[in-house]
């Protein structure tokens, strides 16, 4: 076999959300920081080609992400990573941070210490501290201390053809979110509504990004609303979430960065205080614990330091290869599997 490129992927999921980790064969990514490497991945044709090869068919699938494991740029960190998804490379993710931490420890890349190992992750959004509970050679649970999260604007309104006036919060939790109370689109967050929720999320995301530009005040590589997250409250008080992802799926986990962004809105409204721990539940019923660790500032804005706690599980190891004669080196997506928005993928 004369493969042009090979990468070794460790299969991991965090509370149901797949976050494969490329632990071998990752090419050198230009940039002096992870944020610069993220910018290169999203703007250089070679970076886009690598992402598409890994996440689109025939080598990829609609569900989950691929995490590129990289040497840390920050001397305080053990490893860096960038999250690859069909639309672009992303700066931060709670579920993927749990997957990466689990992969680093259970593969032996970072030595596991029992009963607890601290792993520092270098991301484009900043350092994430992962505290892993370990026993009998297994990473049982990971608690993330996330990057500062802040509100961009509360109670923003847009007029839609489908649902009339929709109000939402624009908030940052490592990436930018539009947080929408799900009842406004006439739906509830449950498995049977996954397709309808995705379609609503894609409509709202496109309209919001077309009309309301957002850029991180200190990290210009992070801009635009990455996801629309629908939210609700379960009878037991847990925050029910559904993050919708381009071109056509929902997050299986409760979503770490989305809950970080939502926590900032709860603090801004006086609904949580330092030390509080909330439960967040996903569309499939899996759970994260969401805590408010402390309060800080970002470019003069009040910001919160969230914690996200959940479980990661390894379930396979495989190698992805690119045949130099493969007619689909950058992959493809079809609307039958990926959803209506996949029609815009070349």
ChimeraX attribute file (.defattr): number of C-alpha atoms within 10 A of each C-alpha:
attribute: neighborCount
match mode: 1-to-1
recipient: residues
	/A:1	5
	/A:2	9
	/A:3	12
	/A:4	11
	/A:5	14
	/A:6	15
	/A:7	19
	/A:8	17
	/A:9	24
	/A:10	25
	/A:11	19
	/A:12	27
	/A:13	26
	/A:14	29
	/A:15	24
	/A:16	21
	/A:17	22
	/A:18	24
	/A:19	30
	/A:20	28
	/A:21	29
	/A:22	25
	/A:23	20
	/A:24	15
	/A:25	16
	/A:26	16
	/A:27	12
	/A:28	9
	/A:29	17
	/A:30	14
	/A:31	14
	/A:32	11
	/A:33	17
	/A:34	25
	/A:35	23
	/A:36	17
	/A:37	24
	/A:38	27
	/A:39	21
	/A:40	19
	/A:41	24
	/A:42	20
	/A:43	13
	/A:44	10
	/A:45	11
	/A:46	13
	/A:47	20
	/A:48	19
	/A:49	15
	/A:50	18
	/A:51	26
	/A:52	24
	/A:53	22
	/A:54	26
	/A:55	24
	/A:56	22
	/A:57	17
	/A:58	14
	/A:59	17
	/A:60	21
	/A:61	17
	/A:62	20
	/A:63	18
	/A:64	23
	/A:65	25
	/A:66	26
	/A:67	27
	/A:68	25
	/A:69	21
	/A:70	22
	/A:71	15
	/A:72	19
	/A:73	18
	/A:74	18
	/A:75	9
	/A:76	12
	/A:77	17
	/A:78	18
	/A:79	22
	/A:80	24
	/A:81	27
	/A:82	26
	/A:83	24
	/A:84	26
	/A:85	24
	/A:86	28
	/A:87	17
	/A:88	18
	/A:89	25
	/A:90	26
	/A:91	23
	/A:92	26
	/A:93	23
	/A:94	29
	/A:95	32
	/A:96	29
	/A:97	29
	/A:98	31
	/A:99	29
	/A:100	31
	/A:101	31
	/A:102	30
	/A:103	28
	/A:104	22
	/A:105	20
	/A:106	19
	/A:107	14
	/A:108	11
	/A:109	13
	/A:110	17
	/A:111	12
	/A:112	22
	/A:113	15
	/A:114	14
	/A:115	13
	/A:116	16
	/A:117	19
	/A:118	18
	/A:119	25
	/A:120	22
	/A:121	24
	/A:122	27
	/A:123	30
	/A:124	25
	/A:125	24
	/A:126	20
	/A:127	19
	/A:128	22
	/A:129	21
	/A:130	25
	/A:131	19
	/A:132	28
	/A:133	19
	/A:134	20
	/A:135	14
	/A:136	8
	/A:137	13
	/A:138	16
	/A:139	27
	/A:140	17
	/A:141	22
	/A:142	28
	/A:143	24
	/A:144	28
	/A:145	21
	/A:146	27
	/A:147	23
	/A:148	25
	/A:149	31
	/A:150	29
	/A:151	24
	/A:152	20
	/A:153	13
	/A:154	16
	/A:155	12
	/A:156	15
	/A:157	12
	/A:158	15
	/A:159	11
	/A:160	12
	/A:161	6
	/A:162	11
	/A:163	11
	/A:164	11
	/A:165	11
	/A:166	17
	/A:167	17
	/A:168	20
	/A:169	20
	/A:170	25
	/A:171	26
	/A:172	32
	/A:173	29
	/A:174	27
	/A:175	25
	/A:176	26
	/A:177	29
	/A:178	29
	/A:179	27
	/A:180	24
	/A:181	19
	/A:182	20
	/A:183	12
	/A:184	15
	/A:185	17
	/A:186	10
	/A:187	15
	/A:188	21
	/A:189	21
	/A:190	15
	/A:191	14
	/A:192	10
	/A:193	12
	/A:194	20
	/A:195	15
	/A:196	15
	/A:197	27
	/A:198	27
	/A:199	20
	/A:200	19
	/A:201	28
	/A:202	21
	/A:203	14
	/A:204	20
	/A:205	22
	/A:206	13
	/A:207	14
	/A:208	20
	/A:209	15
	/A:210	10
	/A:211	9
	/A:212	12
	/A:213	10
	/A:214	18
	/A:215	16
	/A:216	18
	/A:217	12
	/A:218	10
	/A:219	13
	/A:220	12
	/A:221	19
	/A:222	24
	/A:223	15
	/A:224	18
	/A:225	21
	/A:226	21
	/A:227	21
	/A:228	29
	/A:229	29
	/A:230	28
	/A:231	24
	/A:232	19
	/A:233	15
	/A:234	13
	/A:235	8
	/A:236	7
	/A:237	11
	/A:238	17
	/A:239	21
	/A:240	24
	/A:241	33
	/A:242	32
	/A:243	28
	/A:244	25
	/A:245	23
	/A:246	24
	/A:247	26
	/A:248	24
	/A:249	24
	/A:250	25
	/A:251	23
	/A:252	26
	/A:253	27
	/A:254	33
	/A:255	26
	/A:256	29
	/A:257	26
	/A:258	29
	/A:259	33
	/A:260	32
	/A:261	30
	/A:262	28
	/A:263	30
	/A:264	28
	/A:265	26
	/A:266	14
	/A:267	19
	/A:268	17
	/A:269	10
	/A:270	9
	/A:271	11
	/A:272	17
	/A:273	17
	/A:274	14
	/A:275	10
	/A:276	11
	/A:277	16
	/A:278	17
	/A:279	18
	/A:280	26
	/A:281	24
	/A:282	26
	/A:283	22
	/A:284	17
	/A:285	16
	/A:286	17
	/A:287	23
	/A:288	27
	/A:289	18
	/A:290	24
	/A:291	26
	/A:292	22
	/A:293	16
	/A:294	14
	/A:295	17
	/A:296	13
	/A:297	13
	/A:298	14
	/A:299	9
	/A:300	8
	/A:301	13
	/A:302	16
	/A:303	25
	/A:304	30
	/A:305	22
	/A:306	28
	/A:307	26
	/A:308	28
	/A:309	22
	/A:310	24
	/A:311	22
	/A:312	26
	/A:313	22
	/A:314	20
	/A:315	11
	/A:316	10
	/A:317	14
	/A:318	12
	/A:319	12
	/A:320	16
	/A:321	18
	/A:322	18
	/A:323	14
	/A:324	12
	/A:325	10
	/A:326	11
	/A:327	8
	/A:328	15
	/A:329	19
	/A:330	20
	/A:331	21
	/A:332	20
	/A:333	24
	/A:334	17
	/A:335	14
	/A:336	9
	/A:337	13
	/A:338	19
	/A:339	18
	/A:340	16
	/A:341	17
	/A:342	19
	/A:343	14
	/A:344	10
	/A:345	14
	/A:346	9
